[in-house]
Amino acid sequence: MGDVVTVSGQTWEKEVLKATGPVVVDFWAPWCGPCKMIAPVLADLAIDYEGKVKICKLNTDENPDIGSRYQIMGIPTLLFLKDGVAKDKIVGAAPKKQIQEKIDAFIAG
């Protein structure tokens, strides 16, 4: 069953940068209301796209260096990476349909 993988500074390179295939990283924090709103959506998408896209989450409070590296200015931000390179992002709590469309285009492109 597809799971959202929790990543940190210690696991970032292995889980995200060296991952085979596309990765979506949710930059979030525990105090962020909109982050809590999209968490179940991402859990559903991890199941829907199992084997096609790896979905991860990174707590920006605990890992500010990674957020800075990718110029994450607001959360939630979904960062789309392929072969360790950031290709696109969605800032804010987007509806499931919008995230699905972005993932579909990301897989196709």
N, CA, C and O atoms as a DFTB+ gen file, in Angstrom:
436 C
 N C O
     1  1       0.843      -1.186       0.000
     2  2       0.000       0.000       0.000
     3  2       0.887       1.247       0.000
     4  3       1.902       1.290       0.694
     5  1       0.505       2.244      -0.769
     6  2       1.296       3.468      -0.873
     7  2       1.293       4.251       0.423
     8  3       0.259       4.408       1.072
     9  1       2.446       4.730       0.782
    10  2       2.576       5.514       2.009
    11  2       3.262       6.832       1.703
    12  3       4.050       6.928       0.762
    13  1       2.958       7.849       2.500
    14  2       3.691       9.100       2.456
    15  2       4.928       8.894       3.322
    16  3       4.816       8.532       4.494
    17  1       6.104       9.123       2.749
    18  2       7.366       8.880       3.436
    19  2       7.814      10.157       4.137
    20  3       7.940      11.205       3.503
    21  1       8.052      10.073       5.430
    22  2       8.564      11.219       6.176
    23  2      10.063      11.294       5.970
    24  3      10.779      10.325       6.223
    25  1      10.543      12.446       5.510
    26  2      11.971      12.628       5.266
    27  2      12.516      13.738       6.166
    28  3      11.771      14.572       6.681
    29  1      13.836      13.719       6.338
    30  2      14.519      14.722       7.158
    31  2      15.841      15.053       6.484
    32  3      16.154      14.531       5.414
    33  1      16.596      15.908       7.110
    34  2      17.921      16.231       6.579
    35  2      18.799      15.007       6.453
    36  3      19.629      14.934       5.546
    37  1      18.632      14.033       7.354
    38  2      19.439      12.820       7.328
    39  2      19.043      11.879       6.189
    40  3      19.886      11.142       5.678
    41  1      17.779      11.896       5.791
    42  2      17.313      10.950       4.775
    43  2      17.026      11.605       3.425
    44  3      16.685      10.913       2.466
    45  1      17.159      12.935       3.339
    46  2      16.812      13.684       2.128
    47  2      17.511      13.138       0.882
    48  3      16.863      12.873      -0.131
    49  1      18.812      12.973       0.957
    50  2      19.550      12.534      -0.224
    51  2      19.098      11.154      -0.682
    52  3      18.838      10.950      -1.867
    53  1      19.004      10.214       0.235
    54  2      18.623       8.840      -0.113
    55  2      17.173       8.761      -0.620
    56  3      16.901       8.162      -1.660
    57  1      16.254       9.373       0.130
    58  2      14.826       9.225      -0.179
    59  2      14.348      10.109      -1.329
    60  3      13.423       9.740      -2.052
    61  1      14.975      11.275      -1.501
    62  2      14.486      12.240      -2.489
    63  2      15.461      12.391      -3.658
    64  3      15.099      12.138      -4.807
    65  1      16.685      12.799      -3.366
    66  2      17.625      13.111      -4.448
    67  2      18.058      11.878      -5.236
    68  3      18.297      11.970      -6.440
    69  1      18.162      10.735      -4.578
    70  2      18.599       9.516      -5.267
    71  2      17.448       8.579      -5.587
    72  3      17.675       7.433      -5.977
    73  1      16.225       9.043      -5.430
    74  2      15.055       8.210      -5.725
    75  2      14.967       7.957      -7.226
    76  3      15.310       8.813      -8.041
    77  1      14.503       6.768      -7.564
    78  2      14.257       6.493      -8.972
    79  2      12.821       6.912      -9.281
    80  3      11.881       6.496      -8.604
    81  1      12.668       7.732     -10.305
    82  2      11.349       8.209     -10.673
    83  2      10.999       9.514      -9.991
    84  3      11.777      10.039      -9.195
    85  1       9.817      10.038     -10.308
    86  2       9.389      11.328      -9.787
    87  2       9.078      11.284      -8.292
    88  3       8.616      10.274      -7.761
    89  1       9.346      12.416      -7.628
    90  2       9.079      12.552      -6.193
    91  2       8.326      13.860      -5.966
    92  3       8.653      14.891      -6.555
    93  1       7.318      13.799      -5.105
    94  2       6.602      14.996      -4.662
    95  2       6.879      15.139      -3.170
    96  3       6.627      14.217      -2.394
    97  1       7.401      16.304      -2.773
    98  2       7.697      16.545      -1.363
    99  2       6.757      17.624      -0.837
   100  3       6.659      18.714      -1.401
   101  1       6.071      17.298       0.249
   102  2       5.194      18.230       0.947
   103  2       6.010      18.908       2.047
   104  3       6.391      18.264       3.025
   105  1       6.278      20.203       1.890
   106  2       6.927      20.989       2.929
   107  2       5.817      21.477       3.854
   108  3       4.913      22.187       3.416
   109  1       5.879      21.101       5.126
   110  2       4.792      21.361       6.064
   111  2       5.350      21.657       7.460
   112  3       6.555      21.558       7.690
   113  1       4.462      22.022       8.383
   114  2       4.796      22.185       9.797
   115  2       3.565      21.807      10.624
   116  3       2.435      21.950      10.157
   117  1       3.782      21.326      11.849
   118  2       2.658      20.855      12.671
   119  2       1.638      21.941      13.011
   120  3       0.467      21.627      13.223
   121  1       2.047      23.205      13.070
   122  2       1.148      24.301      13.442
   123  2       0.353      24.836      12.247
   124  3      -0.500      25.707      12.419
   125  1       0.617      24.334      11.052
   126  2       0.038      24.868       9.813
   127  2      -1.313      24.205       9.512
   128  3      -1.372      23.020       9.183
   129  1      -2.393      24.985       9.628
   130  2      -3.740      24.470       9.354
   131  2      -3.919      23.936       7.940
   132  3      -4.396      22.814       7.773
   133  1      -3.546      24.714       6.904
   134  2      -3.682      24.209       5.538
   135  2      -2.850      22.935       5.281
   136  3      -3.229      22.097       4.462
   137  1      -1.718      22.801       5.987
   138  2      -0.903      21.589       5.851
   139  2      -1.699      20.373       6.333
   140  3      -1.656      19.305       5.722
   141  1      -2.425      20.555       7.439
   142  2      -3.246      19.463       7.977
   143  2      -4.385      19.123       7.017
   144  3      -4.799      17.968       6.919
   145  1      -4.887      20.140       6.309
   146  2      -5.984      19.913       5.365
   147  2      -5.558      19.042       4.184
   148  3      -6.338      18.212       3.718
   149  1      -4.332      19.221       3.696
   150  2      -3.935      18.447       2.512
   151  2      -3.292      17.105       2.860
   152  3      -3.074      16.284       1.969
   153  1      -2.986      16.865       4.135
   154  2      -2.351      15.593       4.522
   155  2      -3.162      14.369       4.090
   156  3      -2.583      13.440       3.527
   157  1      -4.494      14.326       4.333
   158  2      -5.250      13.153       3.886
   159  2      -5.316      13.036       2.361
   160  3      -5.386      11.930       1.825
   161  1      -5.293      14.162       1.672
   162  2      -5.278      14.153       0.204
   163  2      -3.993      13.495      -0.292
   164  3      -4.021      12.665      -1.201
   165  1      -2.872      13.872       0.311
   166  2      -1.587      13.286      -0.094
   167  2      -1.527      11.805       0.240
   168  3      -0.937      11.025      -0.508
   169  1      -2.133      11.405       1.356
   170  2      -2.184       9.987       1.713
   171  2      -2.962       9.204       0.644
   172  3      -2.553       8.113       0.246
   173  1      -4.082       9.771       0.187
   174  2      -4.868       9.138      -0.886
   175  2      -4.054       9.058      -2.179
   176  3      -4.056       8.031      -2.858
   177  1      -3.363      10.142      -2.510
   178  2      -2.577      10.176      -3.742
   179  2      -1.404       9.189      -3.688
   180  3      -1.018       8.628      -4.714
   181  1      -0.842       8.979      -2.498
   182  2       0.242       8.004      -2.355
   183  2      -0.256       6.610      -2.721
   184  3       0.490       5.808      -3.283
   185  1      -1.507       6.325      -2.403
   186  2      -2.110       5.042      -2.770
   187  2      -2.423       5.026      -4.266
   188  3      -2.093       4.067      -4.964
   189  1      -3.062       6.096      -4.754
   190  2      -3.461       6.172      -6.166
   191  2      -2.266       6.067      -7.116
   192  3      -2.373       5.474      -8.189
   193  1      -1.143       6.637      -6.725
   194  2       0.022       6.715      -7.613
   195  2       1.160       5.791      -7.170
   196  3       2.311       5.981      -7.565
   197  1       0.832       4.797      -6.354
   198  2       1.857       3.860      -5.884
   199  2       2.590       3.233      -7.076
   200  3       1.966       2.761      -8.026
   201  1       3.904       3.239      -7.008
   202  2       4.711       2.683      -8.095
   203  2       4.979       3.668      -9.218
   204  3       5.779       3.382     -10.108
   205  1       4.322       4.828      -9.195
   206  2       4.510       5.839     -10.240
   207  2       5.202       7.092      -9.708
   208  3       6.062       7.672     -10.371
   209  1       4.807       7.500      -8.491
   210  2       5.346       8.708      -7.864
   211  2       5.557       8.421      -6.379
   212  3       4.711       7.811      -5.725
   213  1       6.686       8.865      -5.866
   214  2       6.956       8.758      -4.432
   215  2       6.523      10.069      -3.783
   216  3       6.934      11.146      -4.213
   217  1       5.693       9.975      -2.748
   218  2       5.225      11.169      -2.046
   219  2       5.865      11.199      -0.662
   220  3       5.767      10.248       0.114
   221  1       6.525      12.324      -0.378
   222  2       7.241      12.503       0.881
   223  2       6.746      13.755       1.585
   224  3       6.108      14.616       0.979
   225  1       7.050      13.843       2.879
   226  2       6.751      15.066       3.627
   227  2       7.957      15.437       4.465
   228  3       8.622      14.577       5.042
   229  1       8.230      16.741       4.523
   230  2       9.373      17.265       5.253
   231  2       8.908      18.379       6.182
   232  3       8.325      19.363       5.727
   233  1       9.159      18.234       7.470
   234  2       8.806      19.249       8.463
   235  2       9.801      20.398       8.339
   236  3      10.986      20.232       8.629
   237  1       9.319      21.566       7.906
   238  2      10.217      22.698       7.675
   239  2      10.752      23.293       8.979
   240  3      11.819      23.907       8.976
   241  1      10.036      23.123      10.087
   242  2      10.537      23.612      11.373
   243  2      11.781      22.834      11.796
   244  3      12.715      23.401      12.364
   245  1      11.784      21.532      11.516
   246  2      12.903      20.677      11.919
   247  2      14.030      20.665      10.887
   248  3      15.151      20.267      11.205
   249  1      13.747      21.094       9.658
   250  2      14.724      21.041       8.570
   251  2      14.741      22.344       7.772
   252  3      14.493      22.323       6.566
   253  1      15.028      23.473       8.414
   254  2      14.945      24.765       7.720
   255  2      15.961      24.907       6.587
   256  3      15.725      25.649       5.633
   257  1      17.079      24.207       6.685
   258  2      18.111      24.306       5.648
   259  2      17.608      23.801       4.303
   260  3      17.938      24.373       3.264
   261  1      16.819      22.741       4.310
   262  2      16.302      22.195       3.047
   263  2      15.250      23.137       2.466
   264  3      15.229      23.377       1.259
   265  1      14.385      23.664       3.315
   266  2      13.407      24.648       2.855
   267  2      14.081      25.852       2.225
   268  3      13.631      26.349       1.193
   269  1      15.155      26.325       2.838
   270  2      15.904      27.464       2.295
   271  2      16.543      27.120       0.963
   272  3      16.531      27.927       0.034
   273  1      17.098      25.924       0.870
   274  2      17.776      25.501      -0.362
   275  2      16.835      25.542      -1.568
   276  3      17.253      25.853      -2.683
   277  1      15.556      25.222      -1.328
   278  2      14.580      25.199      -2.425
   279  2      13.682      26.432      -2.421
   280  3      12.648      26.449      -3.088
   281  1      14.070      27.460      -1.677
   282  2      13.352      28.736      -1.624
   283  2      11.870      28.557      -1.303
   284  3      11.004      29.140      -1.955
   285  1      11.600      27.745      -0.293
   286  2      10.229      27.541       0.164
   287  2       9.872      28.731       1.051
   288  3      10.418      28.889       2.143
   289  1       8.959      29.559       0.575
   290  2       8.603      30.792       1.277
   291  2       7.304      30.664       2.067
   292  3       7.070      31.431       3.001
   293  1       6.471      29.716       1.705
   294  2       5.200      29.516       2.391
   295  2       4.875      28.037       2.417
   296  3       5.314      27.279       1.552
   297  1       4.106      27.631       3.408
   298  2       3.709      26.234       3.483
   299  2       2.190      26.153       3.569
   300  3       1.553      27.080       4.067
   301  1       1.607      25.074       3.098
   302  2       2.282      23.957       2.460
   303  2       2.797      24.318       1.061
   304  3       2.186      25.109       0.342
   305  1       3.912      23.730       0.701
   306  2       4.422      23.782      -0.664
   307  2       4.698      22.354      -1.097
   308  3       5.352      21.592      -0.385
   309  1       4.197      22.001      -2.267
   310  2       4.499      20.698      -2.864
   311  2       5.570      20.928      -3.912
   312  3       5.367      21.682      -4.863
   313  1       6.704      20.281      -3.738
   314  2       7.827      20.408      -4.661
   315  2       7.924      19.131      -5.478
   316  3       7.951      18.031      -4.924
   317  1       7.978      19.279      -6.794
   318  2       8.037      18.140      -7.712
   319  2       9.479      17.993      -8.200
   320  3      10.024      18.908      -8.818
   321  1      10.093      16.845      -7.923
   322  2      11.479      16.598      -8.311
   323  2      11.572      15.364      -9.197
   324  3      10.834      14.395      -9.023
   325  1      12.488      15.420     -10.141
   326  2      12.786      14.259     -10.979
   327  2      14.302      14.186     -11.095
   328  3      14.957      15.175     -11.424
   329  1      14.854      13.006     -10.822
   330  2      16.305      12.799     -10.848
   331  2      17.026      13.800      -9.948
   332  3      18.108      14.280     -10.284
   333  1      16.417      14.110      -8.797
   334  2      17.041      15.003      -7.829
   335  2      16.953      16.482      -8.151
   336  3      17.513      17.307      -7.430
   337  1      16.249      16.831      -9.235
   338  2      16.156      18.230      -9.666
   339  2      14.718      18.721      -9.501
   340  3      13.773      18.071      -9.949
   341  1      14.566      19.879      -8.850
   342  2      13.240      20.476      -8.679
   343  2      12.727      20.953     -10.033
   344  3      13.402      21.712     -10.729
   345  1      11.531      20.504     -10.399
   346  2      10.961      20.838     -11.704
   347  2       9.754      21.769     -11.616
   348  3       9.501      22.548     -12.534
   349  1       9.003      21.688     -10.503
   350  2       7.775      22.473     -10.397
   351  2       7.353      22.514      -8.939
   352  3       7.900      21.785      -8.111
   353  1       6.380      23.364      -8.620
   354  2       5.846      23.397      -7.258
   355  2       4.441      23.952      -7.248
   356  3       4.018      24.655      -8.166
   357  1       3.727      23.619      -6.186
   358  2       2.415      24.193      -5.886
   359  2       2.536      24.783      -4.492
   360  3       2.935      24.095      -3.552
   361  1       2.187      26.066      -4.356
   362  2       2.220      26.719      -3.047
   363  2       0.790      26.869      -2.556
   364  3      -0.074      27.371      -3.274
   365  1       0.547      26.432      -1.332
   366  2      -0.787      26.526      -0.745
   367  2      -1.513      25.203      -0.779
   368  3      -1.072      24.249      -1.420
   369  1      -2.630      25.157      -0.081
   370  2      -3.423      23.936       0.015
   371  2      -4.306      23.803      -1.226
   372  3      -5.444      24.273      -1.244
   373  1      -3.781      23.174      -2.237
   374  2      -4.511      22.990      -3.498
   375  2      -5.518      21.848      -3.362
   376  3      -5.299      20.922      -2.581
   377  1      -6.616      21.904      -4.114
   378  2      -7.564      20.793      -4.106
   379  2      -6.952      19.548      -4.757
   380  3      -6.021      19.640      -5.556
   381  1      -7.495      18.392      -4.396
   382  2      -6.971      17.112      -4.892
   383  2      -6.883      17.082      -6.411
   384  3      -5.887      16.622      -6.971
   385  1      -7.923      17.573      -7.079
   386  2      -7.947      17.546      -8.553
   387  2      -6.759      18.317      -9.138
   388  3      -6.137      17.857     -10.096
   389  1      -6.445      19.471      -8.576
   390  2      -5.322      20.269      -9.077
   391  2      -3.989      19.530      -8.858
   392  3      -3.114      19.551      -9.724
   393  1      -3.847      18.890      -7.712
   394  2      -2.618      18.137      -7.434
   395  2      -2.516      16.944      -8.379
   396  3      -1.442      16.649      -8.901
   397  1      -3.641      16.257      -8.596
   398  2      -3.654      15.125      -9.533
   399  2      -3.246      15.561     -10.936
   400  3      -2.443      14.893     -11.587
   401  1      -3.790      16.665     -11.397
   402  2      -3.459      17.166     -12.742
   403  2      -1.966      17.468     -12.854
   404  3      -1.339      17.156     -13.866
   405  1      -1.399      18.074     -11.809
   406  2       0.022      18.397     -11.797
   407  2       0.862      17.117     -11.799
   408  3       1.862      17.030     -12.511
   409  1       0.451      16.114     -10.992
   410  2       1.190      14.851     -10.973
   411  2       1.099      14.150     -12.318
   412  3       2.097      13.620     -12.807
   413  1      -0.084      14.140     -12.921
   414  2      -0.246      13.498     -14.235
   415  2       0.651      14.145     -15.279
   416  3       1.299      13.455     -16.065
   417  1       0.685      15.470     -15.284
   418  2       1.539      16.195     -16.245
   419  2       3.013      15.918     -15.932
   420  3       3.833      15.783     -16.840
   421  1       3.333      15.835     -14.657
   422  2       4.704      15.585     -14.211
   423  2       5.187      14.204     -14.667
   424  3       6.315      14.048     -15.135
   425  1       4.310      13.210     -14.518
   426  2       4.651      11.839     -14.951
   427  2       4.825      11.805     -16.468
   428  3       5.764      11.195     -16.981
   429  1       3.913      12.464     -17.178
   430  2       3.947      12.447     -18.637
   431  2       5.145      13.202     -19.200
   432  3       5.686      12.833     -20.243
   433  1       5.558      14.265     -18.501
   434  2       6.586      15.138     -19.023
   435  2       7.959      14.711     -18.677
   436  3       8.925      15.370     -19.062
